[in-house]
Each structure stands twice: as C-alpha cells, then as structure tokens.
Amino acid sequence: MSNSLTQALARNFLGNSPTWYKQVVIGFLILNPILLHTIGAATTGWLLIFEFIFTLALALKCYPLQPGGLLALEAVIIGLTSPESVYHEVSGNLEVILLLMFMVAGIYFMKSMLLWMFTAILLKVRSKPLLALLFSLSAAFLSAFLDALTVTAVLISVGVGFYAVYHKVASGKQMTHPDHDHSDDRQVQEEKRLDLESFRAFLRSLLMHGAVGTALGGVCTLVGEPQNLLIAQKAGWDFIEFFTLMAPITLPVLACGLATCVLLEKTGMFGYGGQLPESVRSILLEYSNEMNKHRTRRDSAILLVQILVAVFLILALAFHLAEVGLVGLTVIVLLTAFNGITEEHQIGRAFEEALPFTALLVVFFTIVSVIHEQHLFQPIIHAVLALDAAQQPGVFFIANGLLSAISDNVFVATVYINEVLAALNAGEISRDHFNSLAIAINTGTNIPSVATPNGQAAFLFLLTSALAPLIRLSYGRMVWMALPYTIVMSGVAFSMVLLNLH
C-alpha cells in the first residue's frame, strides 16, 4: 500500500511531464540548499536563475508556473529572498498585474468583432501576398492597442472554425453537421486530401504572419506587451511618450517586417506561399453567407457596442484617461452591461487566459527579488556601463535579445530595467542615457524573441493551441518559418539602435 501511494505521488508530481523533466526539477530542489551552504548565496542565486530559465525554455513540457513556483518558494524558504522583498516587487509592479488581469479579459468580450473582421479579410481578398500583408498589418495594429495573446486567440478561432467546416465537407458530411471530429483524417475522401494539405499550408502561413504581426505592433506601444508597461512604469512614460520615443526604431522594423511578409509569399521560401484552393474558398464562402443570413438584430447590436467600446479603448489609452488596467476594467463593465452578459460564470471565462500568466508573473517577481537581494546583476550592469556610452545601447539590445529568444521576455525585461533604474537612482547615468538604455531593453526583449516560441507568449499560445496539430505546425517548423523574420527584424532593430541611441 505504501509503495502504491509512493508511485501515485510520483506520477501526480508535475502531471504528464516527462519523467526526466520531473527528475531534473527534483534535482534542482535538492541541490540548491546544499549549494547555498557550500558555495554561497551569490553562486546559488545565479544557479537559481538558470534553473528558472530552464523551466521557461521547456514550457511545452510543463507550464512554468509549477516548477518555477517551486523554485521560487524554495528561494524564500532557504533565505535567498524574503516574503517582504517579494511583496515589494509585486506591489511595485501593480500596473502590469492589473493590465494582465483586466485588459486581456476585456478584449475577450470583443472577440466576435475581431472574428468578423478577420473573416471578412480572409474571404474577400484573393491575392495571397495582399492577404498575408493585411493579416500581419491587422494583427500589428490590434496588438498595439489590445493584447497579443487575445489577437492570437482570435486568429486561432478563425483558423479552427474554417478548418472544421472544410474538414466536415471533405469527410462527406454537411457543413452544419453537429457531430464531427476534425482531428481525424480517416474519413477524408481521397480526392479531397490534396486540397486539405494545401489548406493546411495556407493556414500555417497566415497564422505565422499574424503571430509575427502581433510582435511588430506589440513593440510600438505601452500596452502592446506586458514588459512594455513595466518598462514605461519604471521610466515614467505615458502612452504618447512611449510611442514617440520608440518610433525611430519600431516604425522601420514594422515597415521591414511587412516587406518581409510580402517577399516570403511571393518567393514561397521558408514554408510560405501556400494558396487557398478554389474548392475550399467556395465552401467557406457559402458557410459565411449562411452565418450572415442567420445574424439577428441582437447580434448586430452586440457588434456595434463592441466597435464603439474599441474606439473608446483606443482614445482612453492615447489620452491616458486612467491607468491601463483600470481602462481594461472599464471595458469589461461596458461590454458586459450593454451586451447582456450578467451571469458570473459567463464573466469568469474571460479571465481564464490571463490569470495563469498573471500568477507566473508574480513568480517572476520572486526571482527578481532574489536578484536584488543578492545583487547578482550589478557586476554585469557596471561592466556594460563602463563601456563607451555610444556602445551601451547596442550591447543591451544584444544581451536582452539573446536571453529573450530562449526564455520569457517579461522576465528578461524586468531584470534589466530594474538594474538600469538603480544605476539612474545612484547617479551613475543621466536621465537621457537611461531613456536610451530603456529603449534598447524594450526593443531587445520584443523583437529578437520571435526566434522561438519560448520568447513570445503569443507564439507559445499558438503552438500549444488545438489548431497547431491540425495544420501540422510543430516547434521546429515554427522556428524555421520565423527565421527570416528574426534575421530581418533583429538586424533592422539593431541598426536603428546604433543609429539613434548613440
């Protein structure tokens, strides 16, 4: 009985994660207290950072909240940091937490408007390069004002919806058939298989263009990515000031990213260029027309309210009417009140996407408090600050970019901006130079992170979605398809950093 209980406990620990992954995490937890008493707090603190980055890099094996949270709890227990220091970090970043809690949930109630918009684009534009450009540009614009995760969720919803409709027809069923497993290809008719593969390639390219678009737009504004608000809060920038300071770098990157999108579709390189088969288009168009016929006046009224609230959201952010998180809460109140969403369980669904990442962010802040308590990054920051002032922004961009490509960019940005702010407060750098370094940190954490799904939350969300296996979008394929974007966007951003921040 005891042996069976032990086996059950071992099986339950970190759920379905691989056994070797569980063993590594347990090894970390055993090793850290031993190292603390043998080689000291500073070295153990550095080891803890690499252990935490390991959990971020292997997010597909296990969501980082659990293993990262265990490491954070142990750090507090063995004295690498204290509950008071953790609370200080969390309270100092309340604006970012409110953004994640309320803004993402607020945009959840705009999904039908966003679905309507992307569906119209998909079916009305026949030129694939133009369609890809519109998808990328739309995702960039929406991500600049809304949230990359939510925009990606909408793209996924569009993709799954259309894939399911065609898969039913390809399997010999009516498009409105209520019971169909679109993950099972065994019933797909032989003559439809080639079109289905072409449709998969078409959706893969569009989804990747859209995902990259969220990064292109997300770097431009204060609310585009969680780390943007964190950096802006430390720097004291409002919405307009953030956009203006970032524009000399972000706008050339946006232009070159969009040009890359068109070029990839025209050349068909790196897995792009897939066309929508005409037979698939006709089926999807018929389905869309059917849905439009059955749209009620109440549905149209809901759409109108969402459009009006979206306009309010953009104006509220542009004129900084309130803190971003409070604007998000206002959006929730307006959309639910005027669209008849009054039951608690209906509202609760909106928070499902945001709260896991919010909890993970608090774990980030625990690791950051270890860095502060043990002064781990001070030697590195001082070494960089000892360089010629003209070299420092470029070095910060490279350092942030490399780390953000393999781990979460929010964590990287949190660490670096806090250390640079400490240097400003200590009188080691001027305010203008602080602004230059903050801009380099923001671009470094946002742009090179498109290299892998580990760096961009939107990429990871797409990779772990129900759509990814349907369209055969694997980790390796995503990295390969992101490669040309990574090279172009990172190269342009680095050049602009060197040109503008000397």
C-alpha positions in Angstrom: 0.0 0.0 0.0 2.8 2.4 0.9 4.6 1.5 -2.3 1.5 2.1 -4.4 0.9 5.5 -2.7 4.5 6.5 -3.4 4.1 5.6 -7.1 0.9 7.6 -7.2 2.5 10.6 -5.7 5.4 10.4 -8.1 3.0 10.1 -11.0 1.0 13.1 -9.8 4.0 15.3 -9.4 4.0 17.7 -12.4 1.4 15.5 -14.1 2.1 14.3 -17.6 5.5 15.9 -17.8 8.4 13.5 -18.9 10.0 11.5 -16.1 13.4 13.0 -16.9 12.0 16.5 -16.6 10.5 15.7 -13.1 13.8 14.3 -12.0 15.7 17.4 -13.1 13.3 19.7 -11.2 13.6 17.5 -8.1 17.4 17.6 -8.5 17.3 21.4 -8.6 15.2 21.5 -5.4 17.6 19.1 -3.6 20.8 20.8 -4.9 20.0 24.4 -4.1 20.1 24.2 -0.2 23.3 22.2 -0.4 25.0 24.7 -2.6 23.8 27.6 -0.5 25.8 26.3 2.4 28.8 25.2 0.4 29.5 27.8 -2.3 27.5 30.8 -1.0 24.3 32.7 -1.8 25.5 34.6 -4.9 26.5 31.5 -6.9 23.4 29.7 -5.7 21.3 32.7 -6.8 22.9 32.5 -10.3 22.1 28.8 -10.5 18.5 29.5 -9.5 18.2 32.0 -12.4 19.4 29.4 -14.9 17.1 26.8 -13.3 14.2 29.2 -13.8 15.1 29.9 -17.4 15.2 26.1 -17.9 11.6 25.9 -16.9 10.7 28.8 -19.3 12.6 27.3 -22.1 10.8 23.9 -21.7 7.4 25.4 -21.3 6.0 22.8 -23.7 6.9 20.1 -21.2 5.2 21.8 -18.3 3.7 25.2 -17.8 6.4 27.1 -15.9 4.2 28.2 -13.1 4.5 24.9 -11.2 8.3 24.1 -11.5 9.2 27.8 -11.4 6.9 28.4 -8.5 8.5 25.5 -6.5 11.9 27.1 -7.2 10.6 30.5 -6.0 9.1 29.0 -2.9 12.4 27.3 -2.1 14.3 30.5 -2.6 12.2 32.2 0.1 12.4 29.2 2.5 16.2 29.0 2.3 16.7 32.7 2.6 17.8 33.9 -0.9 15.0 36.4 -0.6 12.2 37.2 1.9 8.4 37.5 1.7 8.7 41.2 2.3 11.0 41.6 -0.7 8.7 39.6 -2.9 5.7 41.7 -1.8 7.7 44.9 -2.5 8.4 43.7 -6.1 4.8 42.7 -6.6 3.4 46.0 -5.2 5.8 48.0 -7.3 4.5 46.3 -10.5 0.8 46.5 -9.7 0.1 48.3 -13.0 1.4 45.4 -15.0 -0.6 42.9 -13.0 -3.8 45.0 -13.5 -3.1 45.1 -17.2 -2.9 41.3 -17.5 -5.9 40.8 -15.2 -8.4 43.2 -16.8 -7.2 44.2 -20.3 -6.9 40.6 -21.6 -10.3 39.8 -20.0 -11.8 43.0 -21.5 -10.7 42.1 -25.0 -12.2 38.6 -24.6 -15.6 40.3 -24.8 -14.6 41.8 -28.2 -13.9 38.5 -29.9 -17.0 38.4 -32.1 -16.0 41.8 -33.6 -12.4 40.6 -34.2 -13.6 37.3 -35.7 -16.0 39.2 -38.0 -13.1 41.4 -39.2 -10.6 38.7 -39.9 -13.3 36.5 -41.6 -14.1 39.4 -44.0 -10.4 39.8 -44.8 -9.9 36.1 -45.4 -12.8 35.6 -47.8 -12.8 38.9 -49.7 -9.1 39.1 -50.6 -7.9 36.7 -53.3 -4.2 37.8 -53.7 -2.2 35.8 -51.2 0.6 38.4 -50.7 -2.0 41.1 -50.1 -4.0 38.8 -47.8 -0.9 37.9 -45.8 0.0 41.6 -45.6 -3.5 42.5 -44.3 -3.4 39.7 -41.7 0.0 40.9 -40.5 -0.9 44.6 -40.5 -4.3 43.9 -38.8 -2.6 41.8 -36.1 0.1 44.5 -35.6 -2.5 47.3 -35.3 -4.7 45.4 -32.9 -1.7 44.2 -30.8 -0.5 47.8 -30.5 -3.8 48.7 -28.7 -5.1 45.5 -27.3 -3.2 42.3 -26.4 -1.1 39.9 -28.4 -2.5 36.8 -26.7 -6.1 37.8 -27.4 -5.4 38.7 -31.0 -3.6 35.4 -31.5 -6.6 33.7 -29.8 -8.9 35.3 -32.4 -6.7 34.1 -35.3 -6.7 30.6 -33.8 -10.5 30.7 -33.5 -10.8 31.8 -37.2 -8.4 29.1 -38.3 -10.1 26.3 -36.3 -13.6 27.4 -37.4 -12.8 27.3 -41.1 -10.7 24.2 -40.8 -13.6 22.4 -39.1 -16.1 23.4 -41.8 -13.9 22.2 -44.7 -12.9 19.0 -42.9 -16.6 18.1 -42.5 -17.2 18.6 -46.2 -14.0 16.7 -47.1 -15.3 13.8 -44.9 -18.6 13.7 -46.9 -20.7 15.4 -44.3 -22.9 18.6 -44.4 -21.0 21.7 -43.3 -23.6 22.2 -40.5 -23.3 18.7 -39.2 -23.1 18.9 -35.4 -21.1 15.8 -34.6 -17.7 15.6 -36.3 -14.1 15.0 -35.2 -12.0 17.3 -37.4 -8.7 15.9 -35.9 -9.4 12.5 -37.5 -8.4 12.3 -41.2 -9.6 8.7 -41.7 -12.9 9.7 -43.2 -11.5 12.4 -45.5 -12.3 11.5 -49.1 -9.3 10.6 -51.3 -10.0 13.3 -53.9 -10.1 15.9 -51.1 -6.9 15.1 -49.4 -4.7 17.2 -51.7 -6.9 20.2 -51.1 -6.8 19.6 -47.4 -3.0 19.6 -47.4 -3.0 22.8 -49.4 -5.4 24.4 -47.0 -3.2 23.4 -44.1 -0.2 25.1 -45.7 -2.3 28.2 -46.4 -3.5 28.4 -42.8 0.1 27.8 -41.5 1.5 30.7 -43.4 -1.4 33.1 -42.4 -1.2 32.2 -38.7 2.6 32.7 -38.7 2.3 36.1 -40.5 -0.4 37.1 -37.9 1.7 35.9 -35.0 4.7 37.9 -36.2 2.4 40.8 -36.7 1.5 40.8 -33.0 5.2 41.3 -32.2 5.6 44.0 -34.8 2.7 46.0 -33.3 3.3 45.0 -29.8 6.7 46.6 -29.5 5.3 50.0 -30.6 3.0 51.0 -27.7 2.8 51.0 -23.9 0.1 48.3 -23.9 1.4 46.1 -26.7 3.3 43.7 -24.4 3.3 43.2 -20.6 7.0 44.2 -20.4 6.3 47.5 -22.3 4.1 48.7 -19.5 6.6 47.5 -16.9 9.5 49.5 -18.6 7.2 52.5 -19.1 6.2 52.5 -15.5 9.8 52.4 -14.3 10.7 55.2 -16.8 7.7 57.3 -16.1 6.5 57.4 -19.7 2.8 57.8 -20.7 1.2 56.3 -23.9 2.2 59.1 -26.3 5.7 59.5 -24.9 6.4 55.8 -25.1 5.2 55.7 -28.8 7.3 58.8 -29.7 10.5 57.5 -28.1 10.2 54.1 -29.6 9.1 55.2 -33.1 12.6 55.8 -34.6 13.3 52.1 -34.1 9.9 50.4 -34.1 8.5 52.0 -37.3 11.4 51.0 -39.6 11.2 47.5 -38.1 7.4 47.4 -38.8 8.0 48.5 -42.4 10.7 45.9 -43.0 8.7 43.2 -41.3 5.7 43.9 -43.5 8.0 43.9 -46.6 9.4 40.6 -45.5 5.8 39.2 -45.3 5.1 40.1 -48.9 8.5 38.9 -50.1 8.1 35.5 -48.4 4.7 35.0 -50.0 6.0 35.9 -53.5 9.0 33.7 -53.2 7.4 30.8 -51.3 10.5 30.4 -49.2 10.6 29.0 -45.6 7.3 27.2 -46.0 5.2 30.3 -47.1 3.3 30.9 -50.3 0.5 28.3 -49.8 -2.6 29.1 -51.7 -6.3 28.7 -50.8 -7.8 26.1 -53.1 -10.8 27.4 -55.0 -12.9 24.5 -53.9 -12.1 25.3 -50.2 -12.9 29.0 -50.8 -16.3 28.3 -52.3 -17.2 26.1 -49.3 -16.0 28.7 -46.7 -17.8 31.5 -48.5 -21.1 29.5 -48.6 -20.7 28.9 -44.8 -20.0 32.6 -44.1 -23.1 33.6 -46.1 -25.2 31.2 -44.1 -24.0 32.6 -40.9 -24.7 36.2 -42.0 -28.2 35.2 -43.0 -28.9 34.0 -39.5 -27.4 37.0 -37.7 -30.1 38.6 -35.6 -30.7 42.2 -34.7 -29.4 41.4 -31.3 -26.1 40.1 -32.8 -25.8 43.3 -34.8 -26.3 45.4 -31.7 -23.6 43.4 -29.9 -21.2 44.0 -32.8 -22.0 47.7 -32.7 -21.4 48.0 -29.0 -18.0 46.2 -29.4 -16.9 48.6 -32.1 -17.9 51.7 -30.1 -16.0 50.3 -27.0 -13.0 49.5 -29.1 -12.9 53.2 -30.2 -13.2 54.3 -26.6 -10.4 52.0 -25.6 -8.0 53.4 -28.2 -8.9 57.0 -27.2 -8.6 56.2 -23.5 -5.1 54.7 -24.0 -4.0 57.5 -26.3 -5.0 60.3 -23.9 -4.1 58.3 -20.7 -7.5 58.8 -19.1 -6.6 56.2 -16.4 -4.1 53.5 -15.7 -4.2 50.8 -18.3 -5.6 48.1 -16.0 -8.4 50.4 -15.0 -9.2 51.1 -18.6 -9.4 47.4 -19.1 -11.8 47.0 -16.2 -13.9 49.9 -17.7 -14.1 47.9 -21.0 -15.3 44.8 -19.1 -18.1 46.8 -17.4 -19.2 48.5 -20.6 -19.2 45.4 -22.8 -20.9 43.1 -20.3 -23.5 45.7 -19.2 -24.6 46.7 -22.7 -24.4 43.2 -24.2 -26.4 41.5 -21.6 -23.6 39.4 -20.0 -24.7 39.3 -16.4 -24.0 35.8 -15.1 -20.9 35.2 -13.0 -19.8 32.1 -14.9 -20.0 34.0 -18.3 -17.7 36.7 -17.0 -15.4 34.1 -15.4 -14.4 32.6 -18.7 -12.8 35.9 -19.7 -10.2 35.6 -17.0 -9.1 32.0 -17.9 -6.4 33.2 -20.4 -4.9 36.0 -18.3 -4.7 34.6 -14.7 -2.3 31.7 -15.3 0.2 34.2 -16.8 -0.5 36.7 -14.1 0.4 34.1 -11.5 3.5 33.3 -13.4 4.5 36.9 -13.4 4.3 37.0 -9.6 6.8 34.1 -9.7 9.0 36.2 -12.0 9.0 38.9 -9.4 10.1 36.5 -6.7 13.1 35.5 -8.8 13.8 39.2 -9.5 13.7 39.8 -5.7 16.5 37.2 -5.4 18.5 39.1 -8.0 18.0 42.3 -6.0 18.7 40.8 -2.6 21.9 39.1 -3.7 23.0 42.0 -6.1 23.6 39.4 -8.8 23.4 41.6 -11.9 25.2 44.6 -10.5 28.7 43.5 -11.8 27.3 42.9 -15.3 25.5 46.2 -15.4 28.5 48.0 -14.1 30.7 46.3 -16.7 28.3 47.4 -19.5 28.1 50.9 -18.1 31.9 51.1 -18.0 31.9 50.8 -21.8 31.8 53.9 -24.0 28.3 55.4 -23.8 27.7 55.0 -27.5 28.3 51.2 -27.3 26.0 50.6 -24.3 22.6 50.6 -26.1 23.8 48.1 -28.7 25.2 45.8 -26.0 22.0 45.9 -24.0 20.0 45.1 -27.2 22.1 42.0 -27.9 22.1 40.8 -24.3 18.3 41.2 -24.0 17.7 39.7 -27.4 19.7 36.5 -26.8 18.1 35.9 -23.5 14.6 36.7 -24.8 14.9 34.2 -27.6 15.3 31.3 -25.2 13.3 32.5 -22.2 10.3 34.7 -21.4 10.9 38.3 -22.4 8.9 39.7 -19.5 11.4 38.1 -17.1 14.4 39.5 -19.0 12.9 43.0 -19.2 12.1 43.0 -15.5 15.6 42.1 -14.6 17.4 44.6 -16.8 15.1 47.7 -16.4 15.3 47.4 -12.6 19.1 47.3 -12.7 19.3 50.3 -15.1 16.9 52.2 -12.9 19.1 51.5 -9.9 22.0 53.0 -11.8 20.0 56.1 -12.6 18.9 56.5 -8.9 22.5 56.1 -7.8 23.6 58.9 -10.1 25.7 56.6 -12.3 23.9 57.6 -15.6 22.0 60.6 -16.8 18.2 60.6 -17.5 18.8 60.9 -21.2 21.1 57.9 -21.2 18.6 56.0 -19.0 16.0 56.6 -21.7 18.3 55.3 -24.4 19.0 52.1 -22.4 15.3 51.6 -21.7 14.5 51.9 -25.4 17.3 49.3 -26.2 15.9 47.0 -23.5 12.3 47.3 -24.8 13.3 46.6 -28.4 15.8 43.8 -27.4 13.1 41.9 -25.4 10.4 42.3 -28.0 12.0 41.8 -31.4 14.6 39.0 -31.4 12.2 37.0 -29.2 10.3 36.0 -32.3 13.1 33.5 -33.0 11.5 30.7 -30.9 8.1 30.0 -29.2 9.8 30.4 -25.8 10.3 34.1 -26.2 6.9 35.2 -27.4 3.8 34.3 -25.4 1.7 34.6 -28.5 3.9 32.1 -30.3 3.7 29.6 -27.4 0.0 30.1 -27.3 -0.3 29.3 -31.0 2.0 26.3 -30.7 0.0 24.8 -27.8 -3.4 25.5 -29.3 -5.8 23.0 -30.7 -5.1 24.4 -34.2 -1.4 23.6 -34.3 -1.6 19.8 -34.7 -4.5 20.2 -37.2 -2.4 22.4 -39.6 0.8 20.4 -38.8 2.6 23.4 -37.1 5.4 21.9 -35.0 8.0 23.6 -32.8 10.7 23.1 -35.5 8.5 24.3 -38.3 7.6 27.4 -36.3 11.3 28.2 -35.7 12.0 27.7 -39.4 9.2 29.9 -40.6 10.1 32.6 -38.0 13.8 32.6 -39.1 13.6 35.1 -42.0 11.6 37.5 -39.8 14.1 37.1 -36.9 17.0 38.0 -39.2 15.4 41.0 -40.8 13.7 42.4 -37.8 16.6 41.9 -35.4 19.1 43.3 -38.0 17.0 46.4 -38.7 16.3 47.0 -34.9 20.0 46.7 -34.0 21.0 49.1 -36.8 18.4 51.6 -35.7 19.5 51.3 -32.0 23.1 52.0 -33.1 22.0 54.9 -35.4 19.5 56.6 -33.0 20.8 55.8 -29.5 24.4 56.9 -29.6 
